[in-house]
């Protein structure tokens, strides 16, 4: 008997054009240009390591919508490009160097 097996696609081989990703609620929230690589997503743990902060701080930022995030299947996900933009928006310029103040 000649039986043909369907080739299964491992999760690491799923491309942006995959019907699985096209129907994903997470992908519906992430802008994507067909043919370009998928945006890099970070977990809470990865973001904490990246920013060198505690999870409680990230939770406080998400609860007040002060950091861009997605919630998928009850877990937080962060698009790395959006986090980099968020960091850049918070950047402050160099302080002006002026005459020193002398009290006295």
mmCIF file of the C-alpha atoms, coordinates in Angstrom:
data_MODEL
# 
_entry.id   MODEL 
# 
loop_
_atom_site.group_PDB 
_atom_site.id 
_atom_site.type_symbol 
_atom_site.label_atom_id 
_atom_site.label_alt_id 
_atom_site.label_comp_id 
_atom_site.label_asym_id 
_atom_site.label_entity_id 
_atom_site.label_seq_id 
_atom_site.pdbx_PDB_ins_code 
_atom_site.Cartn_x 
_atom_site.Cartn_y 
_atom_site.Cartn_z 
_atom_site.occupancy 
_atom_site.B_iso_or_equiv 
_atom_site.pdbx_formal_charge 
_atom_site.auth_seq_id 
_atom_site.auth_comp_id 
_atom_site.auth_asym_id 
_atom_site.auth_atom_id 
_atom_site.pdbx_PDB_model_num 
ATOM 1   C CA . UNK A 1 1   ? 0.000  0.000  0.000  1.00 0.00 ? 1   UNK A CA 1 
ATOM 2   C CA . UNK A 1 2   ? 1.233  3.419  -0.917 1.00 0.00 ? 2   UNK A CA 1 
ATOM 3   C CA . UNK A 1 3   ? 0.362  5.894  1.759  1.00 0.00 ? 3   UNK A CA 1 
ATOM 4   C CA . UNK A 1 4   ? 1.368  9.490  1.431  1.00 0.00 ? 4   UNK A CA 1 
ATOM 5   C CA . UNK A 1 5   ? 2.052  11.391 4.600  1.00 0.00 ? 5   UNK A CA 1 
ATOM 6   C CA . UNK A 1 6   ? 1.506  15.075 4.864  1.00 0.00 ? 6   UNK A CA 1 
ATOM 7   C CA . UNK A 1 7   ? 4.660  16.857 5.776  1.00 0.00 ? 7   UNK A CA 1 
ATOM 8   C CA . UNK A 1 8   ? 4.184  18.549 9.120  1.00 0.00 ? 8   UNK A CA 1 
ATOM 9   C CA . UNK A 1 9   ? 5.527  22.030 9.590  1.00 0.00 ? 9   UNK A CA 1 
ATOM 10  C CA . UNK A 1 10  ? 7.557  22.557 12.716 1.00 0.00 ? 10  UNK A CA 1 
ATOM 11  C CA . UNK A 1 11  ? 6.826  25.840 14.554 1.00 0.00 ? 11  UNK A CA 1 
ATOM 12  C CA . UNK A 1 12  ? 10.258 27.228 13.686 1.00 0.00 ? 12  UNK A CA 1 
ATOM 13  C CA . UNK A 1 13  ? 9.526  26.696 9.982  1.00 0.00 ? 13  UNK A CA 1 
ATOM 14  C CA . UNK A 1 14  ? 6.242  28.593 9.869  1.00 0.00 ? 14  UNK A CA 1 
ATOM 15  C CA . UNK A 1 15  ? 6.528  31.651 7.657  1.00 0.00 ? 15  UNK A CA 1 
ATOM 16  C CA . UNK A 1 16  ? 4.611  34.903 7.733  1.00 0.00 ? 16  UNK A CA 1 
ATOM 17  C CA . UNK A 1 17  ? 2.345  33.685 4.935  1.00 0.00 ? 17  UNK A CA 1 
ATOM 18  C CA . UNK A 1 18  ? 1.303  30.626 6.948  1.00 0.00 ? 18  UNK A CA 1 
ATOM 19  C CA . UNK A 1 19  ? -2.476 30.338 7.424  1.00 0.00 ? 19  UNK A CA 1 
ATOM 20  C CA . UNK A 1 20  ? -1.809 29.534 11.072 1.00 0.00 ? 20  UNK A CA 1 
ATOM 21  C CA . UNK A 1 21  ? -0.155 32.911 11.647 1.00 0.00 ? 21  UNK A CA 1 
ATOM 22  C CA . UNK A 1 22  ? -2.601 34.803 9.447  1.00 0.00 ? 22  UNK A CA 1 
ATOM 23  C CA . UNK A 1 23  ? -5.459 33.671 11.730 1.00 0.00 ? 23  UNK A CA 1 
ATOM 24  C CA . UNK A 1 24  ? -3.561 34.299 14.951 1.00 0.00 ? 24  UNK A CA 1 
ATOM 25  C CA . UNK A 1 25  ? -5.054 37.029 17.177 1.00 0.00 ? 25  UNK A CA 1 
ATOM 26  C CA . UNK A 1 26  ? -1.513 38.125 18.041 1.00 0.00 ? 26  UNK A CA 1 
ATOM 27  C CA . UNK A 1 27  ? -0.531 38.627 14.420 1.00 0.00 ? 27  UNK A CA 1 
ATOM 28  C CA . UNK A 1 28  ? -3.667 40.700 13.842 1.00 0.00 ? 28  UNK A CA 1 
ATOM 29  C CA . UNK A 1 29  ? -2.224 43.292 16.232 1.00 0.00 ? 29  UNK A CA 1 
ATOM 30  C CA . UNK A 1 30  ? 1.280  43.376 14.719 1.00 0.00 ? 30  UNK A CA 1 
ATOM 31  C CA . UNK A 1 31  ? 1.685  45.302 11.458 1.00 0.00 ? 31  UNK A CA 1 
ATOM 32  C CA . UNK A 1 32  ? 3.438  43.115 8.900  1.00 0.00 ? 32  UNK A CA 1 
ATOM 33  C CA . UNK A 1 33  ? 4.447  43.474 5.269  1.00 0.00 ? 33  UNK A CA 1 
ATOM 34  C CA . UNK A 1 34  ? 4.110  40.188 3.346  1.00 0.00 ? 34  UNK A CA 1 
ATOM 35  C CA . UNK A 1 35  ? 7.502  38.777 2.402  1.00 0.00 ? 35  UNK A CA 1 
ATOM 36  C CA . UNK A 1 36  ? 9.327  40.565 5.211  1.00 0.00 ? 36  UNK A CA 1 
ATOM 37  C CA . UNK A 1 37  ? 10.550 38.763 8.325  1.00 0.00 ? 37  UNK A CA 1 
ATOM 38  C CA . UNK A 1 38  ? 8.193  38.480 11.263 1.00 0.00 ? 38  UNK A CA 1 
ATOM 39  C CA . UNK A 1 39  ? 8.655  41.008 14.049 1.00 0.00 ? 39  UNK A CA 1 
ATOM 40  C CA . UNK A 1 40  ? 10.718 39.743 16.959 1.00 0.00 ? 40  UNK A CA 1 
ATOM 41  C CA . UNK A 1 41  ? 8.567  39.101 20.016 1.00 0.00 ? 41  UNK A CA 1 
ATOM 42  C CA . UNK A 1 42  ? 9.905  39.054 23.559 1.00 0.00 ? 42  UNK A CA 1 
ATOM 43  C CA . UNK A 1 43  ? 8.464  37.429 26.644 1.00 0.00 ? 43  UNK A CA 1 
ATOM 44  C CA . UNK A 1 44  ? 8.268  39.207 29.984 1.00 0.00 ? 44  UNK A CA 1 
ATOM 45  C CA . UNK A 1 45  ? 11.427 37.435 31.145 1.00 0.00 ? 45  UNK A CA 1 
ATOM 46  C CA . UNK A 1 46  ? 13.319 38.396 27.973 1.00 0.00 ? 46  UNK A CA 1 
ATOM 47  C CA . UNK A 1 47  ? 12.182 42.018 28.249 1.00 0.00 ? 47  UNK A CA 1 
ATOM 48  C CA . UNK A 1 48  ? 13.241 42.193 31.905 1.00 0.00 ? 48  UNK A CA 1 
ATOM 49  C CA . UNK A 1 49  ? 16.688 40.899 30.976 1.00 0.00 ? 49  UNK A CA 1 
ATOM 50  C CA . UNK A 1 50  ? 16.877 43.319 28.028 1.00 0.00 ? 50  UNK A CA 1 
ATOM 51  C CA . UNK A 1 51  ? 15.923 46.362 30.132 1.00 0.00 ? 51  UNK A CA 1 
ATOM 52  C CA . UNK A 1 52  ? 17.588 45.080 33.328 1.00 0.00 ? 52  UNK A CA 1 
ATOM 53  C CA . UNK A 1 53  ? 14.457 45.623 35.415 1.00 0.00 ? 53  UNK A CA 1 
ATOM 54  C CA . UNK A 1 54  ? 12.221 43.478 37.605 1.00 0.00 ? 54  UNK A CA 1 
ATOM 55  C CA . UNK A 1 55  ? 8.962  41.947 36.322 1.00 0.00 ? 55  UNK A CA 1 
ATOM 56  C CA . UNK A 1 56  ? 6.978  44.000 38.845 1.00 0.00 ? 56  UNK A CA 1 
ATOM 57  C CA . UNK A 1 57  ? 8.158  47.185 37.125 1.00 0.00 ? 57  UNK A CA 1 
ATOM 58  C CA . UNK A 1 58  ? 7.049  45.902 33.710 1.00 0.00 ? 58  UNK A CA 1 
ATOM 59  C CA . UNK A 1 59  ? 3.686  44.870 35.172 1.00 0.00 ? 59  UNK A CA 1 
ATOM 60  C CA . UNK A 1 60  ? 3.228  48.388 36.544 1.00 0.00 ? 60  UNK A CA 1 
ATOM 61  C CA . UNK A 1 61  ? 4.039  49.857 33.115 1.00 0.00 ? 61  UNK A CA 1 
ATOM 62  C CA . UNK A 1 62  ? 1.576  47.566 31.324 1.00 0.00 ? 62  UNK A CA 1 
ATOM 63  C CA . UNK A 1 63  ? -1.197 48.134 33.856 1.00 0.00 ? 63  UNK A CA 1 
ATOM 64  C CA . UNK A 1 64  ? -1.025 51.875 33.164 1.00 0.00 ? 64  UNK A CA 1 
ATOM 65  C CA . UNK A 1 65  ? -0.457 51.468 29.380 1.00 0.00 ? 65  UNK A CA 1 
ATOM 66  C CA . UNK A 1 66  ? 2.911  53.208 29.570 1.00 0.00 ? 66  UNK A CA 1 
ATOM 67  C CA . UNK A 1 67  ? 4.725  50.540 27.521 1.00 0.00 ? 67  UNK A CA 1 
ATOM 68  C CA . UNK A 1 68  ? 3.628  48.894 24.232 1.00 0.00 ? 68  UNK A CA 1 
ATOM 69  C CA . UNK A 1 69  ? 2.577  45.277 24.712 1.00 0.00 ? 69  UNK A CA 1 
ATOM 70  C CA . UNK A 1 70  ? 0.296  42.553 23.422 1.00 0.00 ? 70  UNK A CA 1 
ATOM 71  C CA . UNK A 1 71  ? -1.610 40.018 25.452 1.00 0.00 ? 71  UNK A CA 1 
ATOM 72  C CA . UNK A 1 72  ? -1.914 36.608 23.872 1.00 0.00 ? 72  UNK A CA 1 
ATOM 73  C CA . UNK A 1 73  ? -3.356 33.523 25.532 1.00 0.00 ? 73  UNK A CA 1 
ATOM 74  C CA . UNK A 1 74  ? -3.085 35.227 28.903 1.00 0.00 ? 74  UNK A CA 1 
ATOM 75  C CA . UNK A 1 75  ? 0.608  36.075 28.548 1.00 0.00 ? 75  UNK A CA 1 
ATOM 76  C CA . UNK A 1 76  ? 2.348  39.326 27.757 1.00 0.00 ? 76  UNK A CA 1 
ATOM 77  C CA . UNK A 1 77  ? 4.379  39.702 24.586 1.00 0.00 ? 77  UNK A CA 1 
ATOM 78  C CA . UNK A 1 78  ? 6.446  42.675 23.481 1.00 0.00 ? 78  UNK A CA 1 
ATOM 79  C CA . UNK A 1 79  ? 7.435  43.582 19.911 1.00 0.00 ? 79  UNK A CA 1 
ATOM 80  C CA . UNK A 1 80  ? 11.130 44.422 20.099 1.00 0.00 ? 80  UNK A CA 1 
ATOM 81  C CA . UNK A 1 81  ? 10.921 47.193 17.472 1.00 0.00 ? 81  UNK A CA 1 
ATOM 82  C CA . UNK A 1 82  ? 8.129  48.891 19.449 1.00 0.00 ? 82  UNK A CA 1 
ATOM 83  C CA . UNK A 1 83  ? 10.136 48.629 22.672 1.00 0.00 ? 83  UNK A CA 1 
ATOM 84  C CA . UNK A 1 84  ? 13.134 50.255 20.969 1.00 0.00 ? 84  UNK A CA 1 
ATOM 85  C CA . UNK A 1 85  ? 10.894 53.090 19.725 1.00 0.00 ? 85  UNK A CA 1 
ATOM 86  C CA . UNK A 1 86  ? 9.402  53.447 23.211 1.00 0.00 ? 86  UNK A CA 1 
ATOM 87  C CA . UNK A 1 87  ? 12.895 53.738 24.682 1.00 0.00 ? 87  UNK A CA 1 
ATOM 88  C CA . UNK A 1 88  ? 13.850 56.311 22.057 1.00 0.00 ? 88  UNK A CA 1 
ATOM 89  C CA . UNK A 1 89  ? 10.724 58.414 22.757 1.00 0.00 ? 89  UNK A CA 1 
ATOM 90  C CA . UNK A 1 90  ? 11.711 58.557 26.419 1.00 0.00 ? 90  UNK A CA 1 
ATOM 91  C CA . UNK A 1 91  ? 15.214 59.736 25.625 1.00 0.00 ? 91  UNK A CA 1 
ATOM 92  C CA . UNK A 1 92  ? 16.147 63.090 26.998 1.00 0.00 ? 92  UNK A CA 1 
ATOM 93  C CA . UNK A 1 93  ? 18.728 65.396 25.507 1.00 0.00 ? 93  UNK A CA 1 
ATOM 94  C CA . UNK A 1 94  ? 21.938 66.365 27.222 1.00 0.00 ? 94  UNK A CA 1 
ATOM 95  C CA . UNK A 1 95  ? 21.627 68.847 30.025 1.00 0.00 ? 95  UNK A CA 1 
ATOM 96  C CA . UNK A 1 96  ? 22.675 72.354 29.229 1.00 0.00 ? 96  UNK A CA 1 
ATOM 97  C CA . UNK A 1 97  ? 26.015 73.282 30.656 1.00 0.00 ? 97  UNK A CA 1 
ATOM 98  C CA . UNK A 1 98  ? 25.792 76.684 32.231 1.00 0.00 ? 98  UNK A CA 1 
ATOM 99  C CA . UNK A 1 99  ? 27.564 78.725 34.802 1.00 0.00 ? 99  UNK A CA 1 
ATOM 100 C CA . UNK A 1 100 ? 27.849 77.055 38.168 1.00 0.00 ? 100 UNK A CA 1 
ATOM 101 C CA . UNK A 1 101 ? 25.658 78.459 40.871 1.00 0.00 ? 101 UNK A CA 1 
ATOM 102 C CA . UNK A 1 102 ? 27.392 79.936 43.850 1.00 0.00 ? 102 UNK A CA 1 
ATOM 103 C CA . UNK A 1 103 ? 25.472 80.466 47.015 1.00 0.00 ? 103 UNK A CA 1 
ATOM 104 C CA . UNK A 1 104 ? 27.082 82.744 49.411 1.00 0.00 ? 104 UNK A CA 1 
# 
